[in-house]
């Protein structure tokens, strides 16, 4: 990356394993196996959809795409793969927005929003912002369910959030009022092809921006590293 901060529009995808910390305490070997399988599946899918895995951080990943459609199609493909035995419970959030890239990583409002959206997703699900919905709404192969206008932590405005409802994907059910503050607008639905179990609540997202560590030794996405993330 360049040392000079550079702004760009991008589709940002966060993916995070659910229950990884507990699994590490219970069975460290199995936890590492699931994490490595998750990384391999996601890396291959991101490449097929012309994206970039920017970095791995513990049990999650941060990826960028030039196209919101490609990002969502990638997310659907990843969830389909990790749902096969042995199941890897994964949450995915996608947002399209402005980011800033420099030698240390990426940051900006777009990254913050993508992170918060991922934190609301059900395990096995994919949530997207209204901006992403505007890009995918005319694609007949992608089905969505509106969750309404949602208030996200540390985001100063309500954001329309949608759940991808293609077959096999999980869609959040009614959540606690403190987690999903919805507007009075009626939900917009397109063809939801799968019967999905409701999932209550959402874990606090673990990150809102990603910064590369200031170290002479930099790790590549294929390496096992814990990427430092800080709240802005």
Z-matrix of the N, CA and C atoms (Angstrom, degrees):
N
C 1 1.463
C 2 1.521 1 110.81
N 3 1.327 2 115.70 1 154.24
C 4 1.445 3 120.91 2 -179.46
C 5 1.520 4 110.82 3 -75.40
N 6 1.356 5 116.15 4 151.00
C 7 1.459 6 120.55 5 176.36
C 8 1.520 7 111.44 6 -72.91
N 9 1.345 8 117.53 7 -24.75
C 10 1.455 9 122.02 8 179.26
C 11 1.524 10 109.91 9 -84.92
N 12 1.341 11 118.34 10 123.90
C 13 1.469 12 119.88 11 179.07
C 14 1.525 13 111.05 12 -55.39
N 15 1.323 14 115.34 13 135.53
C 16 1.468 15 121.19 14 -177.63
C 17 1.526 16 108.95 15 -133.80
N 18 1.324 17 115.46 16 127.60
C 19 1.463 18 120.55 17 179.46
C 20 1.528 19 110.29 18 -89.52
N 21 1.347 20 114.98 19 146.66
C 22 1.450 21 119.48 20 175.09
C 23 1.516 22 109.24 21 -158.14
N 24 1.329 23 115.89 22 157.42
C 25 1.448 24 121.82 23 172.33
C 26 1.519 25 108.22 24 -90.24
N 27 1.318 26 116.47 25 137.84
C 28 1.463 27 120.21 26 -178.58
C 29 1.516 28 109.85 27 -154.77
N 30 1.318 29 115.43 28 156.59
C 31 1.462 30 121.58 29 168.77
C 32 1.522 31 106.64 30 -91.63
N 33 1.327 32 115.76 31 122.52
C 34 1.461 33 121.77 32 -174.31
C 35 1.524 34 108.46 33 -107.99
N 36 1.323 35 116.92 34 127.82
C 37 1.464 36 121.32 35 179.78
C 38 1.522 37 110.32 36 -121.63
N 39 1.325 38 115.50 37 121.36
C 40 1.454 39 121.45 38 171.88
C 41 1.528 40 108.34 39 -104.34
N 42 1.328 41 117.03 40 135.33
C 43 1.468 42 122.51 41 173.98
C 44 1.518 43 108.03 42 -129.45
N 45 1.328 44 115.78 43 136.43
C 46 1.467 45 120.19 44 -172.63
C 47 1.524 46 109.86 45 -143.07
N 48 1.330 47 116.87 46 130.22
C 49 1.455 48 121.28 47 176.11
C 50 1.526 49 110.18 48 -72.90
N 51 1.329 50 116.25 49 138.27
C 52 1.465 51 121.80 50 179.77
C 53 1.528 52 108.53 51 -95.97
N 54 1.324 53 116.41 52 131.84
C 55 1.456 54 121.28 53 176.69
C 56 1.511 55 114.84 54 79.68
N 57 1.330 56 117.40 55 16.71
C 58 1.467 57 120.68 56 -176.39
C 59 1.529 58 111.65 57 -66.22
N 60 1.313 59 117.41 58 -41.96
C 61 1.470 60 120.37 59 -178.86
C 62 1.527 61 111.23 60 -62.31
N 63 1.333 62 116.50 61 -44.23
C 64 1.461 63 119.96 62 178.50
C 65 1.522 64 111.17 63 -64.38
N 66 1.332 65 116.25 64 -39.53
C 67 1.463 66 119.87 65 179.30
C 68 1.524 67 110.85 66 -65.78
N 69 1.333 68 117.46 67 -36.59
C 70 1.458 69 121.10 68 177.32
C 71 1.530 70 110.94 69 -60.18
N 72 1.322 71 116.38 70 -39.04
C 73 1.455 72 120.30 71 179.83
C 74 1.519 73 111.63 72 -71.30
N 75 1.343 74 115.54 73 -32.41
C 76 1.463 75 120.10 74 -176.65
C 77 1.525 76 112.64 75 -85.33
N 78 1.335 77 116.42 76 -42.58
C 79 1.469 78 120.88 77 -175.66
C 80 1.529 79 108.34 78 -153.25
N 81 1.317 80 116.04 79 89.75
C 82 1.464 81 121.14 80 -174.83
C 83 1.520 82 112.55 81 -60.83
N 84 1.327 83 117.19 82 -40.45
C 85 1.459 84 120.84 83 -178.76
C 86 1.522 85 111.30 84 -63.39
N 87 1.338 86 116.53 85 -43.85
C 88 1.467 87 120.41 86 178.81
C 89 1.518 88 111.17 87 -66.44
N 90 1.328 89 116.89 88 -37.29
C 91 1.462 90 120.82 89 178.73
C 92 1.525 91 110.64 90 -61.56
N 93 1.321 92 117.10 91 -44.57
C 94 1.463 93 120.60 92 178.70
C 95 1.526 94 111.13 93 -65.21
N 96 1.323 95 117.01 94 -38.74
C 97 1.466 96 120.48 95 178.43
C 98 1.519 97 110.91 96 -62.36
N 99 1.337 98 116.62 97 -44.56
C 100 1.465 99 119.98 98 179.24
C 101 1.524 100 111.32 99 -66.16
N 102 1.326 101 116.98 100 -40.89
C 103 1.459 102 119.56 101 179.00
C 104 1.525 103 111.06 102 -62.61
N 105 1.329 104 116.78 103 -44.51
C 106 1.463 105 120.23 104 -179.22
C 107 1.524 106 111.47 105 -66.29
N 108 1.333 107 116.71 106 -37.72
C 109 1.479 108 119.45 107 177.32
C 110 1.524 109 110.31 108 -66.41
N 111 1.323 110 116.58 109 -42.64
C 112 1.463 111 120.75 110 176.75
C 113 1.518 112 110.90 111 -57.41
N 114 1.327 113 117.08 112 -46.22
C 115 1.467 114 121.03 113 -179.08
C 116 1.519 115 111.69 114 -63.51
N 117 1.323 116 117.33 115 -42.24
C 118 1.463 117 120.95 116 -178.66
C 119 1.526 118 111.04 117 -65.35
N 120 1.342 119 116.49 118 -43.55
C 121 1.461 120 120.47 119 179.24
C 122 1.524 121 110.38 120 -63.35
N 123 1.330 122 116.31 121 -46.77
C 124 1.458 123 119.98 122 -176.70
C 125 1.526 124 111.76 123 -66.97
N 126 1.327 125 117.28 124 -42.81
C 127 1.467 126 120.22 125 -179.10
C 128 1.525 127 111.13 126 -60.03
N 129 1.344 128 116.75 127 -42.77
C 130 1.464 129 120.19 128 -179.81
C 131 1.524 130 111.17 129 -66.41
N 132 1.340 131 116.67 130 -41.59
C 133 1.461 132 120.48 131 -179.60
C 134 1.521 133 111.49 132 -67.06
N 135 1.321 134 117.34 133 -42.51
C 136 1.467 135 120.85 134 178.94
C 137 1.517 136 110.85 135 -60.75
N 138 1.310 137 117.05 136 -41.23
C 139 1.462 138 120.35 137 178.71
C 140 1.522 139 111.22 138 -64.11
N 141 1.341 140 117.00 139 -41.69
C 142 1.470 141 120.55 140 179.61
C 143 1.526 142 111.48 141 -63.75
N 144 1.317 143 116.64 142 -27.66
C 145 1.465 144 120.28 143 -177.82
C 146 1.530 145 111.74 144 -104.01
N 147 1.311 146 116.20 145 21.79
C 148 1.463 147 123.33 146 170.40
C 149 1.526 148 113.17 147 61.66
N 150 1.330 149 115.51 148 35.04
C 151 1.455 150 120.15 149 176.38
C 152 1.515 151 111.32 150 -106.66
N 153 1.314 152 114.89 151 -170.46
C 154 1.463 153 121.77 152 -179.46
C 155 1.518 154 109.28 153 -139.56
N 156 1.342 155 116.48 154 123.94
C 157 1.457 156 120.17 155 170.61
C 158 1.518 157 106.28 156 -77.39
N 159 1.318 158 115.91 157 107.83
C 160 1.452 159 119.31 158 -175.57
C 161 1.523 160 111.46 159 -73.77
N 162 1.327 161 115.79 160 -40.35
C 163 1.467 162 118.73 161 178.86
C 164 1.518 163 110.25 162 -169.27
N 165 1.318 164 114.70 163 152.59
C 166 1.460 165 121.84 164 169.56
C 167 1.522 166 107.86 165 -97.52
N 168 1.323 167 116.85 166 141.28
C 169 1.465 168 120.15 167 175.48
C 170 1.526 169 107.08 168 -132.65
N 171 1.308 170 117.71 169 99.44
C 172 1.456 171 121.08 170 179.76
C 173 1.513 172 111.60 171 60.61
N 174 1.345 173 116.22 172 -111.81
C 175 1.462 174 121.06 173 -176.83
C 176 1.523 175 112.73 174 -98.68
N 177 1.324 176 117.75 175 12.75
C 178 1.458 177 120.52 176 -177.32
C 179 1.514 178 112.97 177 -131.85
N 180 1.335 179 114.76 178 177.03
C 181 1.458 180 120.99 179 179.07
C 182 1.523 181 110.54 180 -142.19
N 183 1.310 182 114.78 181 152.74
C 184 1.455 183 123.45 182 174.24
C 185 1.518 184 107.47 183 -122.57
N 186 1.341 185 116.40 184 121.24
C 187 1.463 186 121.38 185 -177.83
C 188 1.521 187 110.05 186 -128.31
N 189 1.322 188 115.62 187 150.55
C 190 1.467 189 122.28 188 178.09
C 191 1.521 190 110.33 189 -120.68
N 192 1.336 191 114.65 190 147.15
C 193 1.464 192 121.71 191 178.18
C 194 1.522 193 108.70 192 -136.90
N 195 1.320 194 116.09 193 149.56
C 196 1.456 195 120.39 194 173.89
C 197 1.524 196 110.66 195 -79.08
N 198 1.332 197 117.11 196 -19.63
C 199 1.462 198 122.71 197 -176.13
C 200 1.519 199 110.57 198 -124.38
N 201 1.330 200 116.97 199 130.64
C 202 1.460 201 120.94 200 176.39
C 203 1.521 202 110.98 201 -67.48
N 204 1.322 203 117.09 202 -34.83
C 205 1.463 204 120.94 203 178.28
C 206 1.521 205 110.36 204 -62.69
N 207 1.323 206 116.62 205 -44.87
C 208 1.468 207 120.90 206 178.45
C 209 1.527 208 110.40 207 -62.44
N 210 1.318 209 117.01 208 -39.48
C 211 1.463 210 120.42 209 -179.76
C 212 1.524 211 111.01 210 -62.83
N 213 1.329 212 117.29 211 -44.28
C 214 1.465 213 120.49 212 -179.25
C 215 1.524 214 110.64 213 -69.20
N 216 1.315 215 117.48 214 -42.35
C 217 1.464 216 119.71 215 177.64
C 218 1.518 217 110.88 216 -61.40
N 219 1.326 218 116.76 217 -37.25
C 220 1.457 219 121.08 218 176.19
C 221 1.529 220 110.39 219 -64.15
N 222 1.325 221 117.23 220 -44.83
C 223 1.458 222 121.42 221 -179.62
C 224 1.525 223 111.47 222 -60.81
N 225 1.331 224 116.77 223 -42.47
C 226 1.470 225 121.40 224 178.38
C 227 1.525 226 110.12 225 -62.04
N 228 1.326 227 115.98 226 -44.41
C 229 1.463 228 120.53 227 179.93
C 230 1.526 229 111.21 228 -62.95
N 231 1.327 230 116.91 229 -43.65
C 232 1.470 231 120.82 230 -179.41
C 233 1.521 232 110.55 231 -61.83
N 234 1.324 233 117.20 232 -46.12
C 235 1.467 234 119.72 233 -179.79
C 236 1.525 235 111.62 234 -63.36
N 237 1.325 236 116.50 235 -34.53
C 238 1.456 237 119.10 236 176.35
C 239 1.515 238 112.46 237 -64.45
N 240 1.325 239 115.91 238 -37.70
C 241 1.467 240 120.37 239 -178.95
C 242 1.529 241 111.94 240 -73.35
N 243 1.325 242 117.41 241 -44.68
C 244 1.468 243 119.36 242 -176.10
C 245 1.524 244 112.39 243 -75.62
N 246 1.343 245 117.69 244 -12.08
C 247 1.466 246 120.45 245 177.66
C 248 1.525 247 112.10 246 -78.37
N 249 1.327 248 116.51 247 -12.91
C 250 1.456 249 119.54 248 177.33
C 251 1.521 250 110.22 249 -76.40
N 252 1.326 251 115.36 250 154.07
C 253 1.465 252 120.02 251 -178.67
C 254 1.533 253 110.95 252 -65.05
N 255 1.338 254 116.55 253 133.81
C 256 1.464 255 128.18 254 -4.27
C 257 1.525 256 111.69 255 -78.32
N 258 1.308 257 116.02 256 132.91
C 259 1.461 258 122.65 257 -176.40
C 260 1.523 259 111.43 258 -61.93
N 261 1.335 260 115.86 259 136.68
C 262 1.457 261 121.77 260 171.61
C 263 1.527 262 107.42 261 -116.54
N 264 1.341 263 118.73 262 109.38
C 265 1.468 264 120.14 263 -179.89
C 266 1.529 265 110.36 264 -70.59
N 267 1.304 266 115.07 265 116.56
C 268 1.465 267 120.48 266 -173.34
C 269 1.517 268 109.64 267 -130.15
N 270 1.330 269 115.61 268 138.28
C 271 1.466 270 122.47 269 172.18
C 272 1.510 271 108.48 270 -108.07
N 273 1.328 272 116.69 271 140.69
C 274 1.465 273 120.66 272 179.06
C 275 1.527 274 109.35 273 -134.29
N 276 1.324 275 115.98 274 137.02
C 277 1.453 276 122.48 275 174.14
C 278 1.517 277 110.35 276 -130.67
N 279 1.336 278 116.01 277 140.48
C 280 1.467 279 121.01 278 -178.14
C 281 1.524 280 109.43 279 -131.72
N 282 1.322 281 115.50 280 133.41
C 283 1.461 282 121.78 281 176.78
C 284 1.521 283 108.60 282 -140.18
N 285 1.296 284 116.28 283 149.26
C 286 1.464 285 121.39 284 177.05
C 287 1.522 286 108.11 285 -114.89
N 288 1.337 287 115.97 286 123.18
C 289 1.452 288 118.17 287 -177.08
C 290 1.508 289 112.98 288 -171.19
N 291 1.316 290 113.97 289 -173.01
C 292 1.460 291 121.97 290 -177.15
C 293 1.524 292 109.89 291 -83.11
N 294 1.326 293 116.54 292 134.32
C 295 1.455 294 121.64 293 175.87
C 296 1.517 295 109.04 294 -131.76
N 297 1.321 296 115.22 295 163.20
C 298 1.461 297 121.56 296 175.74
C 299 1.525 298 107.79 297 -119.59
N 300 1.322 299 116.98 298 129.75
C 301 1.461 300 122.00 299 178.93
C 302 1.522 301 108.88 300 -115.13
N 303 1.335 302 115.57 301 135.79
C 304 1.456 303 120.34 302 172.49
C 305 1.519 304 108.19 303 -144.57
N 306 1.313 305 117.02 304 -168.26
C 307 1.458 306 120.62 305 -175.27
C 308 1.521 307 112.62 306 -65.30
N 309 1.330 308 117.45 307 -20.20
C 310 1.452 309 120.85 308 -176.90
C 311 1.520 310 113.77 309 -95.55
N 312 1.320 311 118.50 310 -11.52
C 313 1.452 312 119.69 311 -179.89
C 314 1.514 313 111.82 312 143.33
N 315 1.349 314 116.50 313 -145.25
C 316 1.461 315 121.30 314 178.68
C 317 1.529 316 109.37 315 -130.56
N 318 1.316 317 115.37 316 154.47
C 319 1.447 318 121.45 317 176.20
C 320 1.515 319 108.13 318 -159.55
N 321 1.317 320 116.18 319 175.83
C 322 1.454 321 120.59 320 179.55
C 323 1.519 322 111.75 321 129.07
N 324 1.318 323 115.33 322 170.51
C 325 1.457 324 121.98 323 -177.50
C 326 1.517 325 111.60 324 -58.71
N 327 1.331 326 118.00 325 -38.01
C 328 1.454 327 120.82 326 179.86
C 329 1.519 328 112.61 327 -60.72
N 330 1.326 329 116.35 328 -38.25
C 331 1.464 330 120.94 329 178.04
C 332 1.527 331 110.20 330 -68.68
N 333 1.330 332 116.72 331 -43.51
C 334 1.457 333 121.04 332 179.25
C 335 1.526 334 111.36 333 -57.26
N 336 1.330 335 116.20 334 -47.70
C 337 1.461 336 120.79 335 -176.88
C 338 1.527 337 110.75 336 -65.42
N 339 1.318 338 117.64 337 -44.48
C 340 1.469 339 120.88 338 179.56
C 341 1.522 340 110.83 339 -58.42
N 342 1.324 341 116.31 340 -40.84
C 343 1.459 342 120.87 341 179.65
C 344 1.523 343 111.31 342 -63.39
N 345 1.333 344 117.66 343 -45.08
C 346 1.457 345 121.49 344 -178.42
C 347 1.528 346 111.26 345 -66.08
N 348 1.320 347 116.90 346 -38.45
C 349 1.460 348 120.63 347 178.65
C 350 1.525 349 110.56 348 -64.04
N 351 1.305 350 117.20 349 -43.14
C 352 1.475 351 120.66 350 178.41
C 353 1.525 352 110.75 351 -59.24
N 354 1.336 353 117.07 352 -38.28
C 355 1.450 354 120.86 353 -179.06
C 356 1.518 355 113.76 354 -66.02
N 357 1.343 356 118.72 355 -20.21
C 358 1.464 357 122.12 356 178.46
C 359 1.517 358 112.65 357 -89.35
N 360 1.310 359 117.87 358 -12.07
C 361 1.464 360 121.14 359 -174.36
C 362 1.522 361 111.23 360 -67.80
N 363 1.310 362 115.75 361 150.43
C 364 1.461 363 121.28 362 171.48
C 365 1.523 364 108.95 363 -79.36
N 366 1.336 365 118.17 364 149.43
C 367 1.477 366 119.10 365 172.29
C 368 1.522 367 109.42 366 -56.66
N 369 1.323 368 115.64 367 129.76
C 370 1.457 369 120.19 368 -175.77
C 371 1.512 370 113.76 369 86.44
N 372 1.333 371 116.68 370 8.21
C 373 1.455 372 120.05 371 -176.31
C 374 1.515 373 114.02 372 -118.21
N 375 1.333 374 115.28 373 169.81
C 376 1.460 375 123.33 374 177.48
C 377 1.522 376 107.79 375 -133.86
N 378 1.336 377 117.13 376 119.94
C 379 1.455 378 121.94 377 174.43
C 380 1.522 379 109.87 378 -109.35
N 381 1.331 380 116.08 379 146.39
C 382 1.459 381 120.79 380 -180.00
C 383 1.521 382 109.11 381 -135.85
N 384 1.318 383 115.34 382 158.58
C 385 1.461 384 121.19 383 178.39
C 386 1.523 385 110.71 384 -83.93
N 387 1.347 386 114.75 385 169.89
C 388 1.451 387 119.59 386 177.41
C 389 1.524 388 112.87 387 -60.74
N 390 1.329 389 116.63 388 -33.73
C 391 1.460 390 119.54 389 178.26
C 392 1.525 391 111.27 390 -63.47
N 393 1.327 392 115.46 391 -40.72
C 394 1.468 393 118.89 392 177.66
C 395 1.525 394 109.96 393 -68.09
N 396 1.334 395 116.84 394 -40.70
C 397 1.462 396 120.48 395 178.25
C 398 1.526 397 111.44 396 -56.20
N 399 1.333 398 117.10 397 -40.68
C 400 1.464 399 120.41 398 179.44
C 401 1.530 400 112.14 399 -59.36
N 402 1.334 401 116.09 400 -28.55
C 403 1.467 402 120.20 401 -179.34
C 404 1.522 403 112.63 402 -85.00
N 405 1.336 404 117.86 403 -26.14
C 406 1.470 405 120.21 404 -173.43
C 407 1.525 406 113.43 405 -106.11
N 408 1.332 407 118.17 406 -7.77
C 409 1.469 408 120.72 407 -169.93
C 410 1.522 409 113.75 408 -64.33
N 411 1.318 410 118.21 409 -22.24
C 412 1.459 411 120.67 410 179.29
C 413 1.526 412 113.20 411 -97.67
N 414 1.321 413 116.41 412 11.61
C 415 1.464 414 120.92 413 178.60
C 416 1.529 415 108.48 414 -100.05
N 417 1.334 416 115.82 415 111.74
C 418 1.462 417 121.07 416 -172.89
C 419 1.523 418 113.49 417 -67.17
N 420 1.330 419 117.71 418 -16.81
C 421 1.471 420 120.47 419 -178.54
C 422 1.527 421 112.29 420 -84.88
N 423 1.333 422 116.91 421 -4.43
C 424 1.464 423 120.74 422 -179.23
C 425 1.526 424 109.13 423 -118.11
N 426 1.335 425 116.63 424 120.57
C 427 1.467 426 122.29 425 178.37
C 428 1.522 427 109.88 426 -104.11
N 429 1.331 428 115.98 427 144.94
C 430 1.460 429 119.93 428 -177.33
C 431 1.519 430 111.58 429 -137.52
N 432 1.328 431 115.26 430 156.44
C 433 1.462 432 123.47 431 171.92
C 434 1.522 433 106.90 432 -128.53
N 435 1.331 434 116.39 433 130.72
C 436 1.461 435 119.74 434 179.14
C 437 1.524 436 110.87 435 -78.28
N 438 1.319 437 116.04 436 135.00
C 439 1.464 438 121.95 437 173.22
C 440 1.525 439 111.06 438 -100.05
N 441 1.325 440 116.89 439 2.34
C 442 1.447 441 120.97 440 177.94
C 443 1.519 442 112.51 441 85.66
N 444 1.331 443 114.99 442 -169.46
C 445 1.462 444 121.58 443 179.16
C 446 1.519 445 108.81 444 -84.32
N 447 1.312 446 116.66 445 122.79
C 448 1.466 447 122.69 446 -171.98
C 449 1.522 448 109.98 447 -114.79
N 450 1.324 449 115.83 448 139.82
C 451 1.455 450 120.80 449 174.51
C 452 1.525 451 108.34 450 -94.66
N 453 1.319 452 117.23 451 118.38
C 454 1.457 453 122.83 452 -177.69
C 455 1.528 454 110.12 453 -102.37
N 456 1.321 455 116.67 454 144.80
C 457 1.457 456 121.50 455 -177.78
C 458 1.526 457 111.11 456 -60.07
N 459 1.325 458 115.90 457 132.56
C 460 1.462 459 123.77 458 177.90
C 461 1.525 460 113.62 459 65.20
N 462 1.321 461 117.70 460 13.26
C 463 1.462 462 122.53 461 173.31
C 464 1.519 463 106.49 462 -109.75
N 465 1.314 464 117.72 463 123.90
C 466 1.451 465 121.29 464 -170.03
C 467 1.504 466 115.97 465 -82.03
N 468 1.291 467 118.45 466 17.11
C 469 1.463 468 120.84 467 179.91
C 470 1.521 469 109.04 468 -152.70
N 471 1.333 470 115.61 469 156.21
C 472 1.462 471 120.03 470 176.28
C 473 1.530 472 109.29 471 -74.26
N 474 1.307 473 114.98 472 148.34
C 475 1.455 474 120.59 473 -176.45
C 476 1.516 475 109.35 474 -131.04
N 477 1.319 476 117.48 475 129.35
C 478 1.456 477 120.93 476 174.76
C 479 1.524 478 109.59 477 -69.84
N 480 1.330 479 115.85 478 127.18
C 481 1.458 480 121.44 479 -178.05
C 482 1.524 481 109.02 480 -122.64
N 483 1.319 482 116.14 481 141.13
C 484 1.458 483 123.03 482 -178.61
C 485 1.524 484 109.59 483 -128.20
N 486 1.330 485 115.92 484 145.01
C 487 1.465 486 121.70 485 174.80
C 488 1.511 487 108.83 486 -103.74
N 489 1.319 488 116.71 487 130.94
C 490 1.457 489 120.75 488 173.76
C 491 1.523 490 107.44 489 -72.65
N 492 1.339 491 117.08 490 128.10
C 493 1.470 492 121.03 491 -172.12
C 494 1.519 493 112.64 492 -118.19
N 495 1.323 494 117.17 493 27.97
C 496 1.462 495 119.58 494 174.92
C 497 1.530 496 110.31 495 -60.57
N 498 1.332 497 117.75 496 157.92
C 499 1.465 498 120.46 497 -178.68
C 500 1.524 499 112.42 498 -51.47
N 501 1.330 500 115.47 499 132.34
C 502 1.452 501 121.16 500 176.82
C 503 1.510 502 114.86 501 93.67
N 504 1.332 503 118.17 502 -15.22
C 505 1.458 504 120.90 503 -179.12
C 506 1.524 505 110.75 504 -88.87
N 507 1.319 506 115.69 505 144.73
C 508 1.457 507 121.44 506 179.57
C 509 1.528 508 109.95 507 -88.76
N 510 1.327 509 114.80 508 140.61
C 511 1.465 510 121.44 509 179.12
C 512 1.525 511 108.13 510 -118.57
N 513 1.344 512 119.29 511 129.26
C 514 1.465 513 120.66 512 -179.56
C 515 1.518 514 111.54 513 -59.84
N 516 1.333 515 115.26 514 142.99
C 517 1.455 516 120.12 515 173.25
C 518 1.504 517 109.51 516 -90.10
N 519 1.321 518 117.43 517 -159.02
C 520 1.460 519 120.98 518 179.43
C 521 1.516 520 108.54 519 -64.52
N 522 1.328 521 116.37 520 131.22
C 523 1.460 522 121.30 521 179.91
C 524 1.518 523 109.91 522 -110.53
N 525 1.318 524 115.13 523 172.14
C 526 1.461 525 119.79 524 179.48
C 527 1.527 526 110.27 525 -65.39
N 528 1.332 527 118.34 526 144.46
C 529 1.468 528 121.50 527 -177.78
C 530 1.527 529 112.55 528 -55.45
N 531 1.328 530 117.90 529 -31.36
C 532 1.462 531 119.00 530 -178.36
C 533 1.519 532 111.77 531 -74.33
N 534 1.328 533 116.41 532 -13.88
C 535 1.457 534 119.34 533 -178.17
C 536 1.522 535 111.59 534 -100.82
N 537 1.333 536 116.51 535 -38.46
C 538 1.448 537 119.67 536 177.45
C 539 1.521 538 108.08 537 -126.07
N 540 1.330 539 116.18 538 101.35
C 541 1.462 540 121.03 539 176.86
C 542 1.515 541 107.07 540 -95.92
N 543 1.326 542 117.18 541 103.76
C 544 1.453 543 120.54 542 -171.28
C 545 1.521 544 112.09 543 -96.41
N 546 1.308 545 115.70 544 155.49
C 547 1.454 546 120.71 545 176.59
C 548 1.519 547 109.27 546 -83.01
N 549 1.341 548 116.45 547 177.04
C 550 1.456 549 120.33 548 179.60
C 551 1.515 550 111.67 549 -83.89
N 552 1.336 551 118.16 550 -2.86
C 553 1.456 552 120.54 551 179.96
C 554 1.518 553 109.83 552 -64.67
N 555 1.345 554 118.12 553 137.59
C 556 1.461 555 120.11 554 177.98
C 557 1.519 556 110.22 555 -67.09
N 558 1.339 557 117.23 556 146.30
C 559 1.460 558 119.83 557 -179.52
C 560 1.513 559 111.76 558 -67.11
N 561 1.332 560 115.68 559 144.35
C 562 1.452 561 122.23 560 176.43
C 563 1.513 562 107.73 561 -100.62
N 564 1.329 563 116.55 562 126.86
C 565 1.450 564 119.62 563 -178.29
C 566 1.520 565 110.28 564 -124.17
N 567 1.325 566 115.32 565 142.62
C 568 1.447 567 120.63 566 167.90
C 569 1.518 568 105.61 567 -115.09
N 570 1.313 569 118.38 568 -170.51
C 571 1.460 570 120.74 569 -174.13
C 572 1.513 571 111.55 570 -63.93
N 573 1.314 572 117.38 571 109.17
C 574 1.460 573 121.97 572 174.84
C 575 1.516 574 107.02 573 -93.07
N 576 1.325 575 116.61 574 107.35
C 577 1.451 576 120.25 575 -169.06
C 578 1.509 577 114.18 576 -85.60
N 579 1.338 578 117.58 577 -10.01
C 580 1.465 579 118.38 578 -175.88
C 581 1.516 580 110.99 579 -122.48
N 582 1.324 581 115.96 580 146.33
C 583 1.470 582 120.34 581 172.01
C 584 1.510 583 107.49 582 -84.42
N 585 1.338 584 116.39 583 118.11
C 586 1.458 585 120.17 584 -173.09
C 587 1.516 586 110.52 585 -116.46
N 588 1.323 587 116.39 586 141.23
C 589 1.455 588 121.43 587 179.54
C 590 1.514 589 110.04 588 -76.65
N 591 1.346 590 118.28 589 137.04
C 592 1.469 591 119.27 590 178.12
C 593 1.512 592 110.96 591 -70.19
N 594 1.308 593 115.99 592 143.70
C 595 1.462 594 121.69 593 177.43
C 596 1.510 595 107.90 594 -124.70
N 597 1.325 596 117.56 595 121.84
C 598 1.462 597 121.11 596 -177.71
C 599 1.518 598 110.62 597 -91.88
N 600 1.334 599 113.46 598 141.47
C 601 1.460 600 118.62 599 173.30
C 602 1.507 601 112.61 600 81.34
N 603 1.308 602 115.38 601 166.39
C 604 1.456 603 121.26 602 178.63
C 605 1.508 604 108.56 603 -151.66
N 606 1.320 605 116.61 604 133.85
C 607 1.453 606 120.49 605 178.84
C 608 1.515 607 110.17 606 -71.52
N 609 1.311 608 115.67 607 145.01
C 610 1.459 609 120.17 608 178.27
C 611 1.518 610 109.65 609 -58.92
N 612 1.342 611 118.06 610 127.30
C 613 1.453 612 119.41 611 179.65
C 614 1.516 613 111.75 612 -62.29
N 615 1.350 614 117.23 613 141.20
C 616 1.451 615 119.35 614 -171.63
C 617 1.509 616 114.87 615 -85.27
N 618 1.348 617 119.49 616 2.46
C 619 1.446 618 119.07 617 -173.03
C 620 1.514 619 110.03 618 -160.46
N 621 1.317 620 117.17 619 152.89
C 622 1.451 621 120.20 620 171.46
C 623 1.512 622 112.17 621 -130.36
N 624 1.283 623 119.20 622 -8.33
C 625 1.459 624 121.73 623 172.10
C 626 1.511 625 108.38 624 -158.00
N 627 1.300 626 115.57 625 160.23
C 628 1.453 627 119.84 626 -178.11
C 629 1.517 628 109.52 627 -121.65
N 630 1.319 629 115.73 628 133.61
C 631 1.452 630 120.59 629 178.71
C 632 1.511 631 109.00 630 -130.79
N 633 1.310 632 117.32 631 133.83
C 634 1.453 633 120.46 632 177.33
C 635 1.516 634 109.88 633 -72.54
N 636 1.353 635 118.41 634 137.56
C 637 1.468 636 120.06 635 179.37
C 638 1.509 637 111.82 636 -63.18
N 639 1.319 638 116.62 637 141.98
C 640 1.459 639 120.99 638 177.40
C 641 1.523 640 108.31 639 -80.94
N 642 1.282 641 115.21 640 88.11
C 643 1.460 642 121.04 641 -176.43
C 644 1.515 643 108.46 642 -144.79
N 645 1.325 644 118.54 643 143.50
C 646 1.462 645 120.03 644 179.61
C 647 1.515 646 112.68 645 -67.23
N 648 1.332 647 116.86 646 -17.97
C 649 1.455 648 120.14 647 -179.82
C 650 1.504 649 108.72 648 -108.23
N 651 1.346 650 118.59 649 109.96
C 652 1.452 651 122.92 650 -177.06
C 653 1.519 652 109.50 651 -103.03
N 654 1.331 653 115.34 652 139.09
C 655 1.440 654 120.09 653 -178.21
C 656 1.512 655 109.95 654 -97.40
N 657 1.290 656 115.95 655 142.29
C 658 1.458 657 121.93 656 179.29
C 659 1.509 658 109.37 657 -84.46
N 660 1.370 659 118.43 658 166.28
C 661 1.451 660 120.81 659 179.79
C 662 1.516 661 113.43 660 -59.75
N 663 1.336 662 118.93 661 -21.50
C 664 1.450 663 120.62 662 -178.68
C 665 1.518 664 111.89 663 -81.45
N 666 1.323 665 116.36 664 -9.68
C 667 1.448 666 119.64 665 -178.24
C 668 1.514 667 110.69 666 -87.17
N 669 1.319 668 115.52 667 162.42
C 670 1.461 669 120.37 668 178.70
C 671 1.513 670 108.18 669 -94.89
N 672 1.322 671 116.49 670 105.12
C 673 1.450 672 119.58 671 -178.19
C 674 1.512 673 109.86 672 -139.24
N 675 1.316 674 115.44 673 158.08
C 676 1.450 675 120.96 674 174.20
C 677 1.513 676 107.22 675 -106.25
N 678 1.334 677 115.67 676 107.79
C 679 1.464 678 120.67 677 -172.19
C 680 1.510 679 110.38 678 -79.57
N 681 1.344 680 118.55 679 124.61
C 682 1.472 681 119.75 680 -179.91
C 683 1.512 682 110.87 681 -68.72
N 684 1.301 683 116.46 682 132.65
C 685 1.436 684 122.35 683 -179.54
C 686 1.507 685 108.48 684 -130.03
N 687 1.288 686 116.50 685 138.46
C 688 1.473 687 117.84 686 -178.28
C 689 1.497 688 110.79 687 -129.85
N 690 1.332 689 115.79 688 149.67
C 691 1.473 690 121.11 689 175.36
C 692 1.515 691 108.48 690 -79.36
N 693 1.287 692 114.43 691 135.60
C 694 1.463 693 119.65 692 179.47
C 695 1.516 694 109.62 693 -104.34
